[in-house]
Amino acid sequence: MANEKTYSQQIAAVSTRLTLADIDPRTIENAKIFMLDCLGCILSGSQIVNAKVIRRAAGEISGDGPCTIFGAGAGVNPMMAALVNGTTGHSQDYDDDHREGTQHASVAVLPAVLALAEQYGRSGAEVLLAYIIGSDVTIRAGEAFEGTSYYAGWHLTGTCGVMGAAAGAAKILGLNEQQTVDALGVAGSAAGGLGAFNSNGSWTKRFHAGQSAMNGVLAAMMGREGYFAPAAVFEDKDGFLNCFSFKGWTREDAVLPDGIQNGEKLVENFGKKWEMADNSIKLHACCRFTNNFCDCAIDIHNQGCDIRKIKAIHAECNKFTDTKLCRPVEVKRHPRNPVNAQFSLFYEIACGLVRGRVLPESFTEEAIKDAEIARLSDLITWEINPEFEAVYPTKYPARVTVTMEDGSTYVGEVEYPKGDPEYPATREEVVTKFRNNAANTIGSVKAERIIELVDKIETLETIDELIACLH
């Protein structure tokens, strides 16, 4: 490492000095869009059963406190508010996602920042700056693995999210360099998030976002009090990068890449180039690695394909999609619960072909039993396209070919999922998504006011009105 300072020391040196005036206008405007989108996902997710369960648990642990559980209004301590709001925000897998970072930054960072901002009366500008810094650290931590950590079984929203949540929380608390280094050092030991949810479609993936937010709050508070932690938490031989990198293994039908890590991605142009400016909005409520296939299937639907006359469906994907979204085939082809459906290449393609949309209502216990979707799922075959694998994780290309009974074909193909910077969602699409997510929970009047407040958040002396609207 050319710089004598550790990675966390370099991050702390930059982040403690940053002001909102140092952030370029494009990043600021994008951050507002992602903040609005995340708040909508939290409000919508607050009505899902797993959110109600964790809300009860948090209430038992905390009792009354100064911080708000969004969509409910209960007051709890800041750790429990961050836990619940982060978990509920990820409950429909509808929240933003960074392509090369391969994780969800906002649901890990924003709940931590907002909880502490509410407790300590911070301004909207302070919230926005801390959110941008924390999101950047989360994304950069994911980028350092260059798309391979997932193969080791980690979910990066859990492993990387806590690092960003701690950085954002440190900024909102006004920590100095050493306190921030200690906060990041503590966060490294709180990092985690197993991909075992894939085995039975359980809720723990959703918890990873809340866990990161909660532990980010704790790490920053511990750093503030001087809790001594490793300064080389990222690059130490027993540190973050080595422990969470993929060590390589070979499966009978696929040779997967050996562990890769590039720690310089944590600090290269940090404070000057903002990864938040290139984050991605989700327009389909499922795994980002199937959002591209949703686009393909919806395109074919919109081309006028008569699903009653489909003979065969073939998908071309990368190795990650093959490994995590097609296997085990007996689980993925006909998912038995909503989480497995959100991580099923078969279900997403068939749903897009049948309904022409893949929204949260596509993932209820009733919706996933759709007989026509099940029939089409049985017609789907897939293969790894070497060209698609070669560009992962820089791009997520996908292709779906539908062959009809008369031999004619429909083809849907994308280089980037809709919502990526190269194929962006419009502001109106994001605002419409927010309205749909928020209205059933807080009503349209509050939803419209949130849109207005987020749009001018850097001018708010406090975030009290914003928080009130989230009750």
C-alpha positions in Angstrom: 0.0 0.0 0.0 1.6 3.2 -1.2 0.0 5.4 1.5 1.4 4.9 5.0 -2.0 5.3 6.5 -4.4 2.3 6.6 -7.5 2.3 4.5 -9.7 3.2 7.5 -7.3 6.0 8.4 -7.5 7.3 4.9 -11.3 7.2 4.9 -11.4 8.9 8.2 -9.0 11.6 7.2 -11.2 12.5 4.2 -14.7 12.0 5.6 -14.2 14.1 8.8 -13.2 17.1 6.7 -15.9 16.9 4.0 -18.8 19.4 3.8 -21.8 19.3 1.5 -20.1 22.0 -0.5 -17.5 19.4 -1.5 -20.2 17.2 -3.2 -21.0 17.7 -6.8 -24.6 18.6 -7.8 -25.2 15.4 -9.7 -24.3 13.3 -6.7 -26.5 15.4 -4.4 -29.5 15.2 -6.7 -29.0 11.4 -7.1 -28.7 11.0 -3.4 -32.1 12.7 -2.9 -33.7 10.4 -5.4 -32.2 7.3 -3.6 -33.2 8.7 -0.2 -36.8 9.1 -1.4 -36.8 5.7 -2.9 -35.4 4.1 0.2 -38.0 5.8 2.4 -40.8 4.5 0.1 -39.4 1.0 0.4 -39.3 1.3 4.2 -42.9 2.5 4.3 -44.1 -0.3 2.0 -42.0 -2.9 3.7 -43.4 -1.9 7.1 -46.6 -3.7 6.2 -44.9 -7.1 5.5 -45.2 -9.8 8.1 -41.5 -10.1 8.9 -41.5 -6.3 9.6 -44.2 -6.7 12.2 -42.3 -9.6 13.8 -39.0 -7.6 14.2 -41.0 -4.5 15.3 -42.4 -6.5 18.2 -39.0 -7.8 19.1 -37.4 -4.4 19.0 -40.2 -3.0 21.2 -39.6 -5.6 23.8 -35.8 -4.9 23.8 -36.0 -1.1 23.8 -39.2 0.2 25.3 -39.9 3.8 24.7 -37.2 5.9 23.0 -36.5 9.0 21.0 -36.3 7.4 17.5 -39.2 6.6 15.2 -40.1 3.3 13.6 -41.3 4.4 10.2 -44.7 3.3 9.1 -45.7 2.6 12.7 -44.7 5.6 14.8 -43.4 3.7 17.8 -40.5 5.3 19.7 -37.4 3.2 20.4 -33.7 3.6 21.0 -31.6 4.5 18.0 -30.2 1.0 17.5 -33.6 -0.6 17.4 -34.9 2.1 15.1 -32.0 1.5 12.7 -32.6 -2.3 13.0 -36.3 -2.2 12.2 -36.2 0.5 9.5 -33.3 -1.2 7.7 -35.0 -4.6 7.8 -38.3 -3.3 6.6 -36.7 -1.3 3.9 -35.2 -4.5 2.4 -38.3 -6.6 3.0 -39.5 -6.5 -0.6 -36.0 -6.5 -2.3 -37.2 -3.3 -4.0 -34.5 -0.9 -2.7 -31.5 0.5 -4.6 -28.6 -1.6 -5.6 -25.1 -0.8 -6.8 -24.0 -3.0 -9.8 -20.2 -3.3 -9.1 -20.6 -3.0 -5.4 -23.2 -5.8 -5.6 -25.1 -4.7 -2.5 -27.9 -2.4 -1.2 -26.3 0.7 0.3 -29.3 2.9 1.3 -31.2 0.4 3.6 -28.0 -0.2 5.6 -26.9 3.4 5.8 -29.9 5.7 5.8 -31.8 4.2 8.8 -28.6 4.5 10.9 -28.1 8.2 9.9 -31.8 9.1 10.4 -32.0 7.5 13.8 -29.0 9.4 15.2 -30.1 12.6 13.4 -33.5 12.4 15.0 -32.0 11.7 18.5 -29.5 14.6 18.3 -31.5 17.1 16.2 -29.2 17.2 13.2 -30.0 19.3 10.1 -31.1 18.0 6.7 -27.7 19.0 5.2 -25.9 16.9 7.8 -28.2 14.0 7.1 -27.6 14.2 3.3 -23.8 14.4 3.7 -23.6 11.5 6.2 -25.8 9.4 3.9 -23.6 10.1 0.9 -20.4 9.3 2.8 -21.8 6.1 4.3 -23.3 4.9 1.0 -19.9 5.5 -0.7 -18.0 3.4 1.9 -20.6 0.6 1.6 -20.3 0.5 -2.2 -16.6 0.8 -2.2 -16.2 -2.1 0.3 -18.3 -4.2 -2.1 -16.3 -3.1 -5.2 -13.1 -4.2 -3.5 -14.2 -7.9 -3.9 -14.9 -7.4 -7.6 -18.1 -9.4 -7.6 -16.7 -12.6 -6.0 -17.5 -12.5 -2.3 -21.0 -13.8 -3.0 -19.5 -17.1 -4.1 -18.1 -17.6 -0.6 -21.7 -17.4 0.7 -21.7 -13.8 2.0 -24.5 -11.3 1.4 -22.7 -8.0 1.0 -25.5 -5.9 2.3 -24.6 -7.5 5.6 -20.8 -7.6 5.4 -20.2 -4.2 3.7 -23.3 -2.4 4.9 -22.1 -2.1 8.4 -18.9 -0.4 7.3 -20.9 2.3 5.5 -23.4 2.6 8.3 -20.6 3.2 10.8 -19.0 5.8 8.5 -22.3 7.6 8.0 -23.2 7.4 11.7 -19.7 8.7 12.6 -20.2 11.7 10.4 -23.6 12.5 11.8 -22.1 12.3 15.3 -19.3 14.6 14.3 -16.5 12.1 15.3 -12.9 13.0 14.8 -10.4 10.9 12.8 -9.4 8.5 15.5 -12.9 8.0 16.7 -13.9 7.3 13.1 -11.1 4.8 12.7 -12.2 3.0 15.9 -15.8 3.0 14.7 -14.8 1.3 11.4 -12.6 -1.1 13.4 -15.6 -2.1 15.6 -17.9 -2.4 12.6 -15.5 -4.9 10.9 -16.1 -7.3 13.8 -19.9 -6.8 13.5 -19.9 -7.5 9.7 -21.7 -10.6 8.5 -24.7 -11.9 6.6 -25.0 -15.5 5.4 -26.5 -16.5 2.1 -28.1 -19.5 3.8 -31.5 -17.8 3.4 -31.4 -19.1 -0.2 -31.8 -22.7 1.1 -35.4 -22.2 2.3 -36.4 -18.7 1.4 -36.2 -17.4 4.9 -36.3 -13.8 6.1 -32.6 -13.4 7.2 -31.6 -11.6 4.0 -33.9 -8.8 5.0 -32.4 -8.7 8.5 -28.9 -8.2 7.1 -29.8 -4.6 6.1 -31.2 -3.8 9.6 -28.3 -5.6 11.3 -25.9 -3.4 9.4 -27.7 -0.2 10.3 -28.0 -1.2 14.0 -24.4 -2.2 14.3 -23.3 0.9 12.5 -25.0 3.0 15.2 -23.4 0.9 17.9 -19.9 1.1 16.3 -20.1 4.9 15.9 -21.2 5.3 19.5 -18.4 3.0 20.7 -15.9 5.0 18.5 -17.1 8.2 20.1 -16.3 6.9 23.5 -12.8 5.7 22.5 -13.3 2.0 22.1 -9.9 0.8 20.9 -10.2 -1.1 17.6 -7.9 -2.3 14.7 -6.8 0.5 12.5 -6.0 -2.0 9.7 -9.5 -3.6 9.9 -9.7 -3.8 6.1 -6.2 -5.0 5.0 -5.0 -7.0 8.0 -4.3 -10.7 7.3 -7.2 -11.5 9.5 -9.2 -8.4 8.4 -12.3 -7.6 6.4 -10.9 -8.2 2.9 -9.2 -11.5 3.5 -12.0 -13.0 5.6 -14.8 -12.1 3.3 -13.1 -12.8 0.0 -13.9 -16.0 -2.0 -11.2 -18.6 -1.7 -12.2 -20.5 -4.9 -13.8 -23.9 -5.5 -14.8 -26.0 -8.4 -18.2 -27.5 -8.9 -18.9 -30.4 -11.3 -20.6 -28.1 -13.8 -18.8 -24.8 -13.3 -15.4 -23.5 -12.5 -15.8 -20.4 -10.4 -13.3 -17.6 -10.1 -10.8 -17.6 -7.2 -11.0 -14.9 -4.6 -10.2 -11.4 -5.8 -9.7 -8.3 -3.7 -8.5 -4.8 -4.6 -8.4 -2.7 -1.4 -7.4 0.4 -3.3 -11.0 0.7 -4.5 -11.8 1.7 -0.9 -9.9 4.9 -1.1 -9.2 5.7 -4.8 -10.5 9.2 -5.4 -12.6 8.9 -2.2 -14.1 12.3 -1.5 -13.8 13.3 -5.2 -15.6 10.6 -7.1 -18.8 9.5 -5.6 -20.2 6.0 -6.2 -23.6 7.2 -5.1 -23.8 9.1 -8.4 -23.8 5.7 -10.2 -26.1 3.8 -8.0 -29.1 1.9 -9.4 -32.9 2.1 -8.8 -34.9 -1.1 -8.9 -38.2 -1.1 -10.8 -38.8 -4.8 -10.2 -39.2 -6.2 -6.7 -36.7 -9.0 -6.8 -33.0 -9.8 -6.9 -31.0 -7.3 -9.0 -29.5 -10.2 -10.9 -32.9 -11.1 -12.2 -34.1 -7.6 -12.9 -32.4 -7.7 -16.3 -34.3 -10.9 -17.1 -37.5 -9.2 -16.0 -36.8 -6.4 -18.5 -36.3 -9.1 -21.2 -39.5 -10.9 -20.3 -41.6 -7.7 -20.1 -40.3 -6.6 -23.5 -41.4 -9.9 -25.0 -44.8 -9.5 -23.3 -45.1 -6.1 -24.8 -44.2 -7.4 -28.2 -47.5 -9.2 -28.2 -46.3 -12.7 -27.4 -49.2 -15.1 -27.0 -48.1 -17.0 -23.9 -50.6 -19.8 -24.7 -48.6 -20.8 -27.7 -45.1 -20.8 -26.2 -43.1 -24.0 -26.9 -39.8 -23.2 -25.2 -38.0 -20.4 -23.3 -34.2 -20.1 -23.1 -32.2 -17.7 -21.0 -28.5 -16.8 -21.3 -26.8 -15.6 -18.1 -23.6 -15.2 -16.1 -22.2 -17.7 -13.6 -23.6 -15.8 -10.6 -27.1 -16.1 -12.0 -26.6 -19.8 -12.6 -25.2 -20.4 -9.1 -27.5 -18.4 -7.0 -30.8 -18.0 -9.0 -31.1 -21.3 -10.8 -29.9 -23.7 -8.2 -31.0 -25.9 -6.5 -33.3 -26.3 -9.5 -36.0 -28.1 -7.4 -36.3 -25.0 -5.2 -35.9 -22.3 -7.8 -38.1 -23.6 -10.6 -41.2 -23.7 -8.4 -40.6 -21.5 -5.4 -42.6 -22.3 -2.3 -42.4 -18.9 -0.6 -42.0 -15.3 -1.6 -38.3 -15.0 -0.8 -37.4 -18.0 -3.0 -39.6 -16.5 -5.7 -37.6 -13.2 -5.5 -34.4 -15.2 -6.2 -35.7 -17.5 -8.9 -34.7 -16.9 -12.6 -37.6 -19.1 -13.6 -40.3 -17.3 -11.6 -39.1 -13.8 -12.7 -39.1 -14.6 -16.4 -42.4 -16.4 -16.3 -44.0 -13.6 -14.2 -42.8 -11.0 -16.7 -44.2 -12.9 -19.6 -47.5 -13.5 -18.0 -48.2 -10.2 -16.2 -45.9 -7.7 -18.0 -44.7 -6.5 -14.6 -42.8 -7.8 -11.6 -44.0 -5.7 -8.6 -44.3 -6.3 -4.9 -47.8 -7.8 -5.4 -46.1 -10.5 -7.6 -44.5 -12.0 -4.4 -47.4 -12.7 -2.1 -48.1 -16.3 -0.9 -51.1 -16.4 -3.3 -49.3 -14.8 -6.3 -46.5 -17.3 -6.5 -49.0 -20.1 -6.9 -50.2 -18.8 -10.3 -50.7 -21.9 -12.5 -49.7 -20.2 -15.7 -46.5 -18.9 -14.3 -45.7 -22.5 -13.0 -46.4 -23.9 -16.5 -44.1 -21.4 -18.2 -41.4 -22.1 -15.6 -41.3 -25.7 -16.7 -40.5 -24.6 -20.2 -37.4 -22.6 -19.2 -33.8 -23.8 -19.9 -30.7 -21.7 -19.4 -27.0 -21.6 -20.1 -24.0 -19.5 -19.1 -23.0 -17.1 -21.9 -19.2 -16.7 -21.8 -19.5 -13.1 -23.2 -21.9 -12.2 -20.4 -19.5 -13.7 -17.7 -16.6 -11.8 -19.1 -18.1 -8.4 -18.4 -19.4 -9.3 -14.9 -19.7 -7.3 -12.6 -19.2 -4.2 -14.8 -22.3 -5.2 -16.7 -25.3 -7.5 -16.2 -26.3 -8.4 -19.7 -29.2 -10.9 -20.3 -31.0 -12.5 -23.1 -34.3 -14.5 -23.3 -35.5 -16.3 -26.4 -39.0 -17.5 -26.6 -39.8 -20.1 -29.3 -43.5 -20.4 -30.3 -45.3 -23.6 -31.5 -45.1 -22.4 -35.1 -41.3 -22.0 -34.9 -41.3 -18.2 -34.7 -39.3 -16.5 -31.9 -39.3 -13.5 -29.7 -36.1 -12.2 -28.2 -35.6 -9.9 -25.3 -32.1 -8.6 -24.6 -30.5 -5.9 -22.4 -27.0 -4.9 -21.6 -28.0 -3.1 -18.4 -31.1 -3.6 -16.2 -33.5 -0.7 -16.3 -32.6 1.7 -13.5 -28.8 1.4 -14.0 -27.0 4.7 -14.7 -26.6 3.7 -18.4 -30.3 2.9 -18.6 -31.7 5.2 -15.9 -35.1 5.3 -14.4 -36.7 8.8 -14.8 -37.4 11.0 -11.9 -41.1 10.6 -12.5 -40.7 6.8 -12.5 -39.0 7.0 -9.1 -41.6 9.4 -7.7 -44.4 7.2 -9.0 -42.8 4.2 -7.3 -42.5 6.2 -4.0 -46.2 7.2 -4.2 -47.3 3.6 -4.7 -45.0 2.4 -1.9 -46.0 5.1 0.6 -49.7 5.8 0.0 -51.1 2.7 1.6 -49.1 3.2 4.7 -49.2 6.9 5.5 -51.7 8.3 2.9 -51.2 10.5 -0.1 -51.0 13.9 1.8 -48.0 12.8 3.9 -46.4 11.1 0.9 -46.6 14.3 -1.2 -45.1 16.3 1.6 -42.2 13.8 2.0 -41.4 14.3 -1.7 -41.3 18.1 -1.2 -39.1 17.8 2.0 -36.6 15.4 0.5 -36.3 17.6 -2.6 -35.0 20.4 -0.4 -33.5 18.4 2.5 -30.3 20.4 2.5 -32.3 23.5 3.5 -34.0 21.9 6.6 -32.8 23.1 10.0 -34.1 19.9 11.5 -35.7 16.7 10.0 -38.5 16.8 12.5 -41.2 17.4 9.9 -39.9 14.6 7.7 -39.8 12.2 10.6 -43.4 13.2 11.5 -44.6 12.4 8.0 -43.0 8.9 8.3 -45.2 8.0 11.2 
